[in-house]
Amino acid sequence: MKLVALHITLLLSALTCLCQKPMVLLDVSPKDGEVGEILTITIKSNVQGELNVEMPSGFVHGYNVLNGMEQEMDYNTGKLVTYYYMSQTGAMNKEGSFSFGPAYIKKGNKVYRSNKVTVNIKKEQQENHTGTNISAKQLRQPAFGVIETSKSSIYEGEPLIVNAKIYSRFRPTELENYESYSLNGVVDKHDIGNAQRIFYEEIKIKGITLNTFTHDKKVVFPTGTGKTDIEPFKLILRRNFESIPLTSAETTFEIKPLPGNAPKDFTGGVGTYSISRKLGQANLKQGDVFTLVVEVTGIGNLHNIHEPKLNLPKGFILYGDPIVKEDFVFGARGAEGKITYEFNVQVTKFGELNLTGTSMSYFDPTKERYVTIRTGDDKIEVEKNDKFNLTVSSENESDENQAKEEIISLRPNENTKTPQSMYGTKAFWIAFGSPLCLAFLFGIWFKQKKEKQVIEGAVKKAKSSQKEIEAIFDQASISAKSGDHSNSYRLVEKGLQQAISVFLQSEHLVLTNRNELTQQLSSRNIASENINVLFQLLDRCEYVRFGFGETADSSTTIDQAKNWVSQNLRG
């Protein structure tokens, strides 16, 4: 009985299909677009056969072709209708009004014809992106990229933060063939954070859920003035076996010249700075050489400033160039830290002397004016040195007296030996061996200097990353105190991801998922229970960020995250 019922059902379904009126429907979305914008052409039919679609001249076929079948209930007849559809993506490479279709489906000796669709294409509108403007056209793309800049207008010498930002409607699995954006004439650029590892997050823009991540973040110090272009970046975004080529839009920013009324002690600094000074020796005698240490601290283009001028008063003589010690890192505010200058100064007078303060000027881009800063004066008590007056020609001595001293110094001493008598003596061997010893010592010094530079470079990079992570957690604490716990949880998640990114150094670009992260943390001797704690923290942040869970005080979570990083990600 069941077998008979099954045959009757199949027979009725076949008769229903035969009774359906043939239908072929063509649709294009959107019908108003721009040059290069992705268009989706869909053909829907209740007839299955050989398909052919007439496309306008200038249509560039895309990579995505989708075929399928679906069934719908016809509520007028109460019958189940089977539809076949084909979806094809592409874009127009010119502006104008274009006709798509008709589409033809050939089945046996019969050909079924669809409607036509008119699409209006206008010229592509170029937009500048500073991280906030996303166009409706871009939101219709499966994936797109923008170049973010920290400012649209900067002063000459002011640091600019630039990065690539990628958005996609799908969760990407890999990034390939990345070609960085380029700034015309900019050579002074520095990476920020870990460029080898990428974390992505989900956001909503105008009701559309997108996966997004930031890549290739740099701080740059452009030169020259006027409008400057940032050329697009390119990459291939993969979703499993599907590849999507992506080229970002280009952007521009303006470099404004510094005002022309720069003070005489302007060091070239653009940013915010402070200056301090201290003496390396307290008790001085006439003729002593002491160390004067000047320290410049601040943020901006610190690495490009010139040394401050001492402008020493009468009675002080500067000896040689200063010893320069740099201690700064590159971050989101430019070069941040300090530079120390050690000057060697000789005092030629005695008594109570006044060493006037050291001044320097810089340009503050926030205040849009030059700012002059100055250390205090130093009172110095110098003891008289009679021997200094007898052996050293002072500033008040005439050129005639100096010439006499030079003539006297050239007269041979009675005890002076001739060149022939020096051969084989102690003085001869000292003179012969000194250059060799100096060369040997110089070689050792040079090697140690190179090793020190390598170590200092690694230390600076580590300090930069550590400061950036600490700053993220500090921002989270500020948001928590202000009651914005949703943003605080987001920052906690960002801080954890950044700390992991620094800890797991890699030579390849990776879009990390949870399984890969577990394996890599385990390989670095992170205990499984500590990995579980990490995921609990990340889950808690995610629940709050997407509105699924708690909105309670985030202070405890911040402390737990900071403790987890300090206990597990050292070294």
Buried (B, 14 or more C-beta within 10 A) or exposed (E): EEEEEEEEEEEEEEEBBEEBEEBBBBBBBBEEBBBBBBBBBBBBBBBEBEBEBEBBEBBEEBEBEEEEEEEEEEEEEEBEBBBBBBBBBBBBEEBEEBEBBBBBBEEEEEEBEBEEBEBEBEEBEEBBBBBEEBBEBBBBBBBBBBBBBBBEEBBBBBBBBBBBBBBBBBEBEBBEEBEBBEBEEBEEBBBBBBBBBBBBBEEEEEEEEBBBBBBBBBBBBBEEEEEBEBBBBBBEBBBEEEBBEBEBBBBEBEBBEBEEEBBEBBBBBBBBBEBBBEBEEEEBEBBBEBBBBBBBBBBBBBBBBEBBEBEBEEBBEBEEEBEEEEBBBBBBBBBBBBBBBBBBBBBBBBEEBEBBBBBBBBBBBEEEEBBEBBBEEBEBEBEEBEEBBEEEEEEEEEEEEEEEEEEEEEEEEEEEEEEEEEEEEEEEEEEEEEEEEEEEEEEEEEEEEEEEEEEEEEEBBEBBBBBBBBBBBBBBBEBBEEEBBBBBBBBBBBBBBBBBBBBBEEEEBBBBEEEEBBEBBEEEEBEEEEBEBBEEBBEBBBBBBEEEBEEEEBBEBBEBBBEBBEEBBEE
